Amino acid sequence: MLGLEDKVVVVTGGNHGIGASIVEVLEEFGAKVAYNYRSEPGPRGSLAVKVDVTDEAGMAEFADKVERELGPIYGIVPNAGIIKDNLIVRMPTDDWHSVLEVNLTGAYYTVKSILPKMYERQEGSVVFISSLGGQRGNIGQANYSAAKAGMIALAQTLALEAARYGVRSNVVAPGYTETDIVKGIPEKVQEVLIKQIPLRRFAQPKEMAWVVAFLLSPVASSYITGQVIPVNGGQYF
C-alpha cells in the first residue's frame, strides 16, 4: 500500500519508545528494519547492532553492515535522543554538550554515513524525529530544544542538497507521547499538560510511527520534502 515492501530502513534508537514503535509499524508495512541501540535490543527488527550514534566511525560501519546483510538502504530515521533537563543557569555544561552530541550530532553522523549510497542510487527518504520543543522551546530544556531545532535546520538543508539526487528529507515533530519518560511525570503535572492539548490526551507512539511510514513512502509522499509535520494534538501549529 505504501510501497515499503522489502525496503531497507535504518532507525536509530529503535529499541524503545517511539523508535520501537517505528520499527514495528515499518515491519507491518513490509520493510526490513535495522536499528542501533546502546543498552538492550528491542523485540523487533531484521537487524539490531549495538553502536552509539556519537561514534562516527561506528555508525559508518553500521551502515556498511546493514547493506551487506539486508541490502541497499532506502530510508533513514534519525530518532535516537536523550534528555538532561535543567534551567539554563543551573545546567551543567557537560549536560548541554552531551544532549547536543547525541540528539543533533548523532543524527548528522547517521545520515552522513548513508547518504553517499543513496545518492548513487538516486533514491531515498530521510525522516528526522524532532520535537514540539524544537519548534517553540521549552522551559528547562534549552539543550534538548536547541538540538531538536537544529535537527529541523539540518533536515531542511538536506532537503535542498539531496533533491537533485532523488532523496527526500522531512521531519516529524512529536508532542507529548506516552513513552516511559512521559509516564514517569507526576500525575498532577500530567493533568496540567493534558489541559494544554486541544485533543485532551497524550499521543500513542504508533501515532508517530504511522506518520513516519507515510513520509518514507515512495508512493504516498513522493512530492513532499523539507517539511515539518507536527503531531501534537493541536498544541502548537
N, C-alpha and C positions, 0 to 999 in steps of 0.2 A: 504493500500500500504506500509506504513512504520511500521505497526504493533502497532500503538499507540492508536488504538480504545479502549476507556474506561480505558486507563492507567491514573493513578493519578500522576500529576506533580506539584511540588511546584516551583514557580518563585518568587524570592524576587524583590521588586521594580517593580511590574508588572502593575502599574497604569499609566505609561507614558513612552515616548521614546522607546528605544529598548525593554525594558521589556514588554510594552503594545503590541508591535508587536509580541513578542514571545508568549504571551498569545493568541493572535488572531490566529496565524498560528497553534499553537498546537491544538486549538479548531477545526480548519478546518480539521485537521487530526484525529479528533475524541477523543482527550484526554480530561480528566476532569482536569481543571487547577485551583489551588488555589494560591493566591498571597497575599503578605502583602503590606501595604502602610503606610506612615506617615502623609500625608496631606489629600488628597481626593481620593476615589476609582476611578478606571477606568471603562470603559463601558462594559468590557468583563469579563469572568471568571466564574467558578462554585461557587467559594467561595473567598471572599475578607475580610481580617482581618487587623484591624489597630494595628500594633505592630512594634516596632523598632528593626532592626536586631542587634543592640548593647545590647539588653536586652536578656541575655542568658536564663533566666527562661521564659520570654515571648515567645521566639522562640520555646522552648520545648513545651509550652502549645499550641502554634500554630500548631505544628506538630501533637500533640495528637488530636486536634480539626479536622484537615484535615482527619485523619484516621477514626475518629468517623463518620464524615459526608459524606465523599466521598469514603472511602475505603483505602486499602493498598497503600502507596506511592511508586511509581516506579521510578520517576525521580525528580531530583533537579536541579534547575538553579539558582545559586547564581549570581545575577545581580545587586542588589542594590548598588548604589555608589553616591558619591558627589565629587565636585571639589572645591578647595580653592587655586587658583594658585598664586604663587609669586616666585621670585628668592630666593634661599636658604638663602642668607644673610639678606633678608627682611621678610622672612616668620615668622609670629608669631608661637611660639611653640605650642599654642593651635590648630592652623590650621594643623600643622603636625600631632598631635595626633588624631584629630577628623577625618581626612581623612583616616588614617590607621585603626582607630577603626571601621568606617562604611564599608570601602571597603575591608579590609582584615579580621579583627576580626569578622565582621558581617558574612562573608562567612564561617568562621570557626564555629561560633555558629550554623549557618544554617545546615551545613552538620552533625555536631556532634549530633544534636538533632534527626536526622532522620536515620543515618547510622545503629544503632543497629537493627532497624526494617528491613532494607534492608538485613543486614547480616543474620538475622533469616530466611528470605525468599529466600536467595541465588539468588537474582535478583535485578538489578537496574542500573541506569545510571545517572551520575552527569556531568553537563556541566557548567563550570565556564565561566563567561563573563569577560575577562581580557581586554587588550587594546594594540594597537600599542606602546603606551607609556611604557607598561610593558615589551616590547621586546627590546627597544633600548633607553629608556629615552627620556625626552623632556624638553627643557628649560622652566623654570617657573613651572614645575610640579614635583618637587622632591618627594613630599608626595604622589601624585597620582601614579607616575611611580613606586615608591618603593612598594606601596600597590599592584599594578597590577602585578609587577614582583613576589612579594611574593605569590600572588594568583596562578601563574603558578607553583611555587615550591610546594605549598600546593596541587594543583591538581595532580601533578606527584607523590608526596609522597603517596597521597591517592590511585592512580592507583596501586602502588606496594602493599600497605597494603590490599586493597579491592579485589584484583584479586581472591584470594582463596575463596572469598565469592560470586563470580559471579557478582560483581559490577564493572562497568567501570567508569573511570574518565577522562574527556578531557577538552580542553579549546578552546573557540572561542576568537580570538583577533581582535576586530574591528578596522578599520582605521576610518578616518573622516566620520561621518554618519549624515545625515540630521535630527538631533534632534533639539529641541528648542535651545539648547546651541550652536550648530554649526550655526544655522540660525541667532543667535544673534551676530556672528562675523562680523565686518565691511566688506562691500562688497569688498573693495580693498584687504583686508587681505585674504578673501576667494579666490580671483583670484590668489593670490600668492600660496596659499595652493594647489589649483587645478592643477597648473602647476607642482607641485611636484609628482602628481599621474599619472602614465602611462595611466590609463584609462580615465583621464581628467574629472573626476566628483566625487562628494561625493557619498557614498553608501546610499541606502534607508534602513530604519530599517528592513524591511521584508527580505532583503538580509542577514542579520544576523540571523533572526529567522528561515529561511529555513535551514541554516547550523546547528543550534541548534536542529531542529527536526531530521535531519539526524543523528546527534551524539547520540541523545536519543534513536533512533530506535533500537529495539532488532533484527531487520531483516537486515537493510541496513548497520549497523556499528557494528555488534556483535563481530568483532575481532579487534576493534580499541580501544585502551586505552593508556593513558599517552601522548596523542598528543596535540600539539598546532596548531590550524588551523587559519592562518592569513586570514582575509577578508578585504583587504585594497587597492584593485585596483592595486596591484603591487608596492605599495610604499615601501614595505620592505619585503624581503624574504631571 
